[in-house]
Amino acid sequence: MTSQEGSMEAALYYDMVNHIPYDVYPNSEATEDDISERLLFEYLRKTNNILFEQAGKIGVMDILDNLQLLTTVYGRKYIQNVALMVFCEHADRFLPKTWAEIKTFPEGNRRAKKVVVKGSVPAMISGAAGWIRENVIRKKDVETDFQIETTGTVNYPDEAVEEAIANAFYHRDYRSGQPVSIEIEPNRIRVVSFPGIDSVISYKAVEEGVRFVPKYARNKRLGEFLKELNLARGIGVGVPIIQQVLRDNGSPRAVFKTDDDRKAVSVEIPIHPDFLS
């Protein structure tokens, strides 16, 4: 190990013992080539960032530095993990098993059909939600005397599904080595993420599924980027949004579950009763 690598490890250890969120950890393996200019410029454009006007004049590292996505360790600048989460098209190369697995269980068959969605975190949220929108979500048809009409009722509200997926990626421990799992059964969609809900939140609060406010934000910077990209609403509001959207659709409430050790958390979005047949 070189002295520089040793210094880097020492700095990371310091961050870890001082509870620095993992999303702002400096990544010693990432280079400028791992940052997608397309994703970076698209973010600047969507958020009306003043840096967009300078994007063609300054380099990627300068933009990251302006966005406070670099950490200096003993004179050398390292790319933070959150930059890889948001602006790297192969985030799983640096963050173990950072992808979404969509598993479809046909009725009466426990052998799942699996689709894996990879990319940056925003791309995975949009991609997984988009796949479900195209392949799972259906509107209710009503037969009248003259024609078949489509109502506003759906089997699963799109906004509730996307919010559940975004929450899973936002609260995920990116060191866990466990992908976000989306299980589609004949009568429910289940989104599972690791780890579970903060232990300071009681089982009663989990079962009520009203609002969870963790003691600290595990991926605060990631949450800020997702909010700017309209993929998340903010701390503590995801659960109320899911329940409200389901209520507006006439669907049963979502069910939240966690285990004794708080190793995982799942949200089950039940199908609208009109689609059970």
N, C-alpha and C positions, 0 to 999 in steps of 0.2 A: 504493500500500500504506500502510495506517495504521501508526502507531507500535506499536499493540497487535499487529497482524498480524506486523509485523517482529519483535517480541519473541517471538511464538509460534514463528516460523520459526527464530529463533536458538536457542530452547530445544530444538526438535526436532533441530536440527543437533547440539547438544551431546549429546543422548541418543544420536544415531546414532553419533557418533565414539567414544562411551564404551560402545558395544555394549549399550545398553539394549534388552531384548527388545521387539519390535514390538507384542506384544499389550498391553503396558502403556503404549504411546505415548498421549499425549492427542490426541484427535481434535477439530480446530478447527471441524468442520462439524456435529457431532452436537449435538442439543438434548435436553432432557428428554422431548419429545414422541416421540422416536425409540425410547425405552425402553418395552417392553411391560409394563404393570403385571401383566397375567396371567402372563407368563413369570417376572417377578420374584417375585411372591407365590407362585407354584407352586414355585419353587426354595426359597424360605424354608420352605415347608410340608414339602417332601420331605426337606430336610436338618435339620428340627427346629431351625431357627435362631430364637434368642430374638427377633429382629426381627419375626418373623411376628405376634407378639402386638401389635406397635405399627404394623403395616403400614397400618392405616386411620387412624392418628393423625398419622404423619409423612409427609412428601412423598417422592417417588421419589429426588430428589437427596440427601436426608438418608440414605436407605437405601443408596444407592450410596457415599456418603461413609463410612458405617459399614463397608461391605464393602471399603473402600480401593480403590474403582474410579474415583476422581476424582484429577486431578493439578492442583495450583495453579501457575499460571504468572503471575507479576507480579500477584498478587492476584485473578486470575480462575480459576474452577474449570472444568476441561474433563473430559469423559467419556473414559475410556480405551477403546482399541480392544477389549479383552477384554469390556467390558460390552456392546458392540455385537455381538460374536460370540455371546454367551450370551443376551442379553435383548432383542435387536432382531429383529423378524419380517421385516425386509428388510435383512439384513446386507450383501447385495451392493450396496446403494446407497453404502456407505462403503468396502467392501473389495472390490477388483476381482474379478469373476467368482467370488465365493465361493458356489458351489453344487456340487451333485453331478450328473454326467451319467451315466445308466445306458444303455449301448448294448448291444442284443441282436443278435447275429449268427446268424441261422438257418443251419443246415447247408447248405453249398454256395452261400450267398448272402453277399457281402461288403457288401451295403447294410444298414446298421444301422438298427434301430428305436430311437429315442432318447426317453428320459424324463428330464426335468430336475426335480430336487428342490431347492427353495429354502426359506429361512427362517433361523432361528437355527442355529448349529452343532449343538447337541444335537438339534434337530428334524430337521436334515438327516441326521444319523447314524441316528436312529431311523427316519426316513422311508425312507431308501434301504435299510436293512436290512429294514424291514417289507415294502417292495415286493418284494424278492428272496424273502423268506419266503413271500409269498402267490403269487408268479408263477413261481418257479424251484425252490425246495426241495421235494423229494418224498421220501416214505418208501418203503422196499422192501416189495413185496408178495410173499408166498410162497403158492403154491397147494398145499393139502393135499388129502387124500382127500374132505373134506367141505366145505371152504370156503377162501376166500382170506384169509390173515392178514397183518397189517402188522407188520414187524419194527422194531427200534429203529434200523436202519441207514438213513441218508439219503444223498442224492447229494452234498449240501454241508452240513456242520454249521453251524447257525445261529450259534452262538457264535463260530466261527472267522471267518465272514463279517463279523459286526458288529465284531469286534475289528480286523480288517483295515481296515474303513472308519473306525473311530474313530482308529486309528493314523495314517491318511492325513490326517485333518483336524487331528489334534494336531500332527503334524510339518510340516504345510504352511507354506509361506512366503506369508503373506497379502498380499504385495506383488507376487507373481509374475504375477497376471493369468491364471492357469491353473486351471480347475476341477478338482476331484477326479473322475477318470474311472473308471467301473466297467464293464468289458467282459465280457459274458456270451457265451461261445462254447459249442458243443455239448459240449465236454469239459473246460471250465475256467471259472473266474471270475477275472478279472484286475483288481486295484485299482491305479491309477496316481496318484501324487501328486508334487508339485513343491515343493522341489527333491529331490535324491537323498540317499542316506545320507551322513552326515558322513565327510569324507575321511580322518579318523583311523582309521576302521574299514576294515580290509583287505578286498580282494576275496575272500580265502579265507573270512573271517568272514561276508561277505555270502552267498557260495555255500553255506556250511554251514547258514546260516539258523537259528542256535541262539539267539543273544542279541546285540542291538545296544545299546551304551551310548554315546550321543553325548557329545561333549566338553562341550556345554552344551545346556540345554533351550531350544529355540527359542520355545516358547509355554508357559512354566512355569505362569502363572496360569490359562490355558485348561485345561491338564492337571489342575490342582487342581479346577476346576469340573466337568470331565468325570468325574473320580474320585468326587466327592461325589454326582454324579447316576448313578453306577454305569454309566457309559458307557466308562470306561477303568480300568485296574488300577494303573498307576504306571509310572515310568520303567524301561525295560529288560525288562519282563515280558510285553509284548504278543506278541513272537515265540514265546517258549516256550509261551504259552497256545495260540496258533494250532496249533503243532505237536502239542501234547498232545491237543487236541480232535480233530484229524485222526487221530492214532494210535488214540485210543479208538474212533473210528468205523470203523477199518479202512481209512482212506483213505491214499493216498500223501502224502508230506510236501509242504508248501508250498514254492514256489520263489521266491527273492528275487533281483531283478536291479537293477543300476544301471549308468549309462553312465560313460564315461571322465571326463567333466567333472562328474559327480555332479549333473546337472541334473534328473534324475527318478529315481524308484524305483518298482518294481512288485512286487506279491506275487501269485503265481498259485496259486490253490487248485484242485487237480485234482479231477475228479469221481471218486466211488467206482467202482472197477472193475466192480461189479455193475450199474451203470447205463449202461455203454458201449454195450450192445446196444439 
